[in-house]
Structure formats: structure tokens, C-alpha cells
Amino acid sequence: MRASSVTGQLPAWPPAWDWAWWRLPGTLRAYIGAVPALALVLITAAAVATPWRPGEEVKFLLLLSCGAVSVVATPRFVYLQSGLMRDFLTAWVLPVAILLPPVYAMVIPAPLLALTQWRVHRGVVYRRVFSGAAIGLAYGAASVVFHAIPPSFAGTAPEGGRHALTWIAAVVVAEVTGLLLHKFLIVGAVKLSDPTARVAEVMLDREAR
């Protein structure tokens, strides 16, 4: 009996002891594992501390659904272009970071990257996990920064006149925070894998994700 088309699309997972992650140098392997572990701890802490409000889950699911539709609708060959993965993800993570508490921004990269991995069948799994954790940590911090700004300057939505300009400025600050922290986490991995790599070059490299 032939396997169904859906079953045939599922990747064949190697046994745990044969994962590519185990073949990394010890220090790099520890770093690659520590970032997702830290993200999991902070997500749990943020979930406990977050005052859950009616309607926030609906906003999150709506943005997640839009992101999922984008993943499915994007042709596979497009994902081969340099820097697209991060640009694509932050297009949905940043609005979540602005409109919702930080825990949502920390969580949303995981399902979008999992869907991308399933659809594209490209990339080493531990890199996807690390990338998702790094983006979640970075934009969770960006959300914390944005929501720490007084509502008279920022807030969840722009108002008229001067407030619209200050709101845009606050969003830019949040995006820069997320971008720089994400790059910082990537630099750590790059330096551990190649001590001769230059930090400035990695920070400016759009392909670093």
C-alpha cells in the first residue's frame, strides 16, 4: 500500500543520538542549547506574570493565522533568497510585540518557523530552533521596551497629530531593539563557530539569522 501524499511529505527524523546538534563543538553546542532554554524559561515566567485580558488571544490568533497564510502562499523558491526568513518573520512578530504583551511576541516565532520547516523542507532543525528562540527573546525585549514607554508618547494605537509621530518613533525604537538583540545573539553563535569572524561584518550581514 502506498503512503498518502501527506505522509510522504513528512521528513524522516533521525534518532536523537544522531542529531546534527551533537556534532557541534562543545561550547557552540552549549550556546545553541542555552538560548532556546532561556527563551523557554522566560516565556514561562512571562506567561505567569501576564494579566490575561479578553480579546488578546483573538488578536494573537488572527496575526498568527495571517503569518501562516503567508508561509503557505509564498513559493518555496522565494525562501532561498538571502535574508528573507528574518524579514518575513519580523513582519508578523513586530505587530504582535506592539499590540500585545511580550509573551505573545516570544511565542509566535515557534509555530511560524515550524510551519516553514515543514513546508520548505530546508535548513537544519537546531538552527530553526535557535533562530526562533533568538527572535522570540529579541522581540520579547522589544515589546517590553515599547510597553514601558508612557501611553502619552506611545500606546497601543496612534492617535492624531503629534501623538502619531511619537507613536511611530516608539515603534522604531522597538524594532531597533529587536534587531540589535537578535543580531547580538547571532554574533555569539558565529563567533563561537568562527573566532576570526568580525562582529561588525556579522551585524551588517542580512543573511545572519
C-alpha positions as a printed NumPy array, in Angstrom:
array([[  0.   ,   0.   ,   0.   ],
       [  1.392,   3.423,  -0.948],
       [  1.766,   6.082,   1.685],
       [ -0.548,   9.063,   1.435],
       [  0.783,  12.298,  -0.064],
       [  0.716,  13.975,   3.354],
       [  2.681,  11.16 ,   4.974],
       [  5.135,  11.188,   2.112],
       [  5.84 ,  14.879,   2.733],
       [  6.813,  14.361,   6.371],
       [ 10.59 ,  14.419,   6.948],
       [ 12.295,  11.309,   8.254],
       [ 13.582,  12.197,  11.702],
       [ 16.957,  10.697,  12.682],
       [ 17.35 ,   9.165,  16.133],
       [ 18.165,  11.649,  18.923],
       [ 21.77 ,  10.492,  19.218],
       [ 22.349,  11.23 ,  15.52 ],
       [ 21.127,  14.835,  15.527],
       [ 23.449,  17.342,  13.832],
       [ 23.477,  19.36 ,  17.06 ],
       [ 25.655,  16.686,  18.724],
       [ 28.337,  17.147,  16.08 ],
       [ 28.903,  20.807,  17.001],
       [ 31.912,  21.857,  19.112],
       [ 31.127,  21.676,  22.827],
       [ 30.979,  25.42 ,  23.591],
       [ 28.91 ,  26.179,  20.499],
       [ 26.577,  23.273,  21.276],
       [ 26.072,  24.615,  24.803],
       [ 25.302,  28.116,  23.473],
       [ 22.9  ,  26.85 ,  20.811],
       [ 21.074,  24.889,  23.511],
       [ 21.175,  27.644,  26.144],
       [ 19.365,  30.275,  24.061],
       [ 16.209,  28.155,  23.491],
       [ 16.355,  27.021,  27.132],
       [ 16.494,  30.648,  28.295],
       [ 13.628,  31.517,  25.956],
       [ 11.519,  28.696,  27.399],
       [ 12.198,  29.851,  30.976],
       [ 11.355,  33.479,  30.177],
       [  8.22 ,  32.519,  28.246],
       [  7.029,  30.527,  31.252],
       [  7.792,  33.422,  33.619],
       [  6.103,  35.923,  31.304],
       [  3.033,  33.697,  30.942],
       [  2.685,  33.517,  34.733],
       [  3.147,  37.284,  35.166],
       [  0.92 ,  38.377,  32.267],
       [ -2.583,  39.562,  33.174],
       [ -4.629,  37.789,  30.504],
       [ -7.268,  40.073,  29.018],
       [-10.264,  39.078,  26.871],
       [ -9.652,  39.649,  23.179],
       [ -5.867,  39.402,  23.264],
       [ -5.929,  35.738,  22.292],
       [ -8.154,  36.626,  19.327],
       [ -5.68 ,  39.276,  18.125],
       [ -2.816,  36.815,  18.517],
       [ -4.583,  34.044,  16.627],
       [ -5.551,  36.477,  13.866],
       [ -1.952,  37.642,  13.394],
       [ -0.692,  34.061,  13.642],
       [ -3.21 ,  32.971,  11.005],
       [ -2.096,  35.777,   8.686],
       [  1.518,  34.724,   9.155],
       [  0.654,  31.08 ,   8.491],
       [ -1.218,  32.019,   5.305],
       [  1.841,  33.977,   4.164],
       [  4.078,  30.955,   4.742],
       [  1.805,  28.67 ,   2.764],
       [  1.193,  31.195,  -0.027],
       [  4.875,  32.026,  -0.568],
       [  6.535,  29.912,  -3.29 ],
       [  9.273,  27.658,  -1.954],
       [ 11.99 ,  29.134,  -4.178],
       [ 11.461,  32.564,  -2.631],
       [ 12.785,  31.301,   0.71 ],
       [ 16.168,  30.709,  -0.927],
       [ 16.72 ,  34.475,  -1.187],
       [ 19.168,  35.959,   1.288],
       [ 17.767,  37.433,   4.478],
       [ 14.139,  36.669,   3.65 ],
       [ 13.485,  34.424,   6.653],
       [ 14.137,  37.041,   9.288],
       [ 12.433,  39.823,   7.308],
       [  9.384,  37.616,   6.828],
       [  9.141,  36.642,  10.493],
       [  9.539,  40.127,  11.917],
       [  6.786,  41.362,   9.613],
       [  4.429,  39.455,  11.951],
       [  6.418,  39.424,  15.198],
       [  6.759,  43.217,  15.411],
       [  2.983,  43.906,  15.271],
       [  2.474,  41.276,  17.971],
       [  5.176,  42.94 ,  20.085],
       [  3.424,  46.306,  19.728],
       [ -0.22 ,  45.255,  20.108],
       [  0.107,  42.54 ,  22.76 ],
       [  2.099,  41.736,  25.921],
       [  5.681,  40.45 ,  25.456],
       [  4.82 ,  36.768,  25.963],
       [  2.954,  36.688,  22.655],
       [  5.962,  38.075,  20.734],
       [  8.157,  35.425,  22.349],
       [  5.822,  32.597,  21.33 ],
       [  4.799,  33.439,  17.766],
       [  8.124,  32.632,  16.005],
       [  7.855,  28.964,  17.026],
       [  4.712,  27.963,  15.069],
       [  5.685,  30.078,  12.057],
       [  9.163,  28.537,  11.878],
       [  7.747,  25.04 ,  12.418],
       [  5.333,  25.599,   9.526],
       [  8.158,  26.946,   7.373],
       [ 10.335,  23.927,   8.169],
       [  7.502,  21.571,   7.209],
       [  6.647,  23.445,   4.006],
       [ 10.117,  24.221,   2.699],
       [ 11.987,  21.143,   3.998],
       [ 15.15 ,  23.237,   4.132],
       [ 17.52 ,  24.013,   6.969],
       [ 18.962,  22.162,   9.916],
       [ 16.386,  21.81 ,  12.692],
       [ 18.615,  23.065,  15.507],
       [ 19.234,  26.255,  13.517],
       [ 15.491,  26.79 ,  13.151],
       [ 15.017,  26.268,  16.887],
       [ 17.866,  28.639,  17.73 ],
       [ 16.607,  31.245,  15.257],
       [ 13.082,  31.085,  16.658],
       [ 14.349,  31.413,  20.226],
       [ 16.639,  34.321,  19.305],
       [ 13.831,  36.184,  17.543],
       [ 11.447,  35.464,  20.416],
       [ 13.895,  36.788,  23.005],
       [ 14.774,  39.828,  20.896],
       [ 11.228,  40.89 ,  20.158],
       [ 10.015,  39.992,  23.633],
       [ 12.552,  42.579,  24.81 ],
       [ 11.348,  44.956,  22.088],
       [  7.794,  44.551,  23.399],
       [  8.954,  45.261,  26.965],
       [ 10.679,  48.444,  25.761],
       [  7.639,  49.599,  23.786],
       [  5.159,  48.995,  26.608],
       [  7.48 ,  50.746,  29.078],
       [  7.087,  53.983,  27.109],
       [  4.281,  56.176,  28.575],
       [  0.965,  55.913,  26.681],
       [  1.034,  59.668,  26.142],
       [  4.075,  59.067,  23.898],
       [  3.27 ,  55.605,  22.515],
       [  0.32 ,  53.387,  23.491],
       [ -1.299,  50.517,  21.629],
       [ -2.552,  52.679,  18.752],
       [ -1.559,  56.01 ,  17.168],
       [ -3.819,  58.989,  17.655],
       [ -3.967,  62.231,  15.737],
       [ -1.424,  64.999,  15.42 ],
       [  1.791,  64.862,  17.425],
       [  0.94 ,  61.523,  19.062],
       [  1.012,  59.769,  15.667],
       [  4.63 ,  60.887,  15.202],
       [  5.733,  59.888,  18.701],
       [  3.976,  56.529,  18.3  ],
       [  5.913,  55.852,  15.1  ],
       [  9.13 ,  56.832,  16.876],
       [  8.332,  54.364,  19.683],
       [  7.724,  51.591,  17.138],
       [ 11.071,  52.366,  15.502],
       [ 12.785,  52.152,  18.904],
       [ 11.137,  48.758,  19.492],
       [ 12.207,  47.449,  16.065],
       [ 15.791,  48.64 ,  16.542],
       [ 15.854,  46.972,  19.971],
       [ 14.632,  43.687,  18.479],
       [ 17.006,  43.873,  15.519],
       [ 20.101,  44.624,  17.597],
       [ 19.388,  41.991,  20.258],
       [ 18.698,  39.379,  17.582],
       [ 21.962,  40.253,  15.837],
       [ 23.794,  40.12 ,  19.19 ],
       [ 22.574,  36.57 ,  19.796],
       [ 23.561,  35.568,  16.258],
       [ 27.008,  37.116,  16.706],
       [ 27.552,  34.907,  19.736],
       [ 26.907,  31.782,  17.675],
       [ 29.036,  32.989,  14.758],
       [ 31.992,  33.891,  16.966],
       [ 31.89 ,  30.519,  18.703],
       [ 31.86 ,  28.716,  15.354],
       [ 34.468,  31.02 ,  13.765],
       [ 36.605,  33.071,  16.193],
       [ 38.085,  35.026,  13.265],
       [ 34.687,  36.431,  12.245],
       [ 34.356,  40.196,  12.63 ],
       [ 31.473,  41.413,  14.776],
       [ 30.796,  44.467,  12.588],
       [ 30.505,  42.343,   9.452],
       [ 28.092,  39.933,  11.112],
       [ 25.958,  42.788,  12.477],
       [ 25.623,  44.236,   8.965],
       [ 25.031,  40.893,   7.233],
       [ 21.369,  40.475,   6.219],
       [ 21.885,  36.721,   5.819],
       [ 22.795,  36.313,   9.51 ],
       [ 19.702,  34.892,  11.149]])
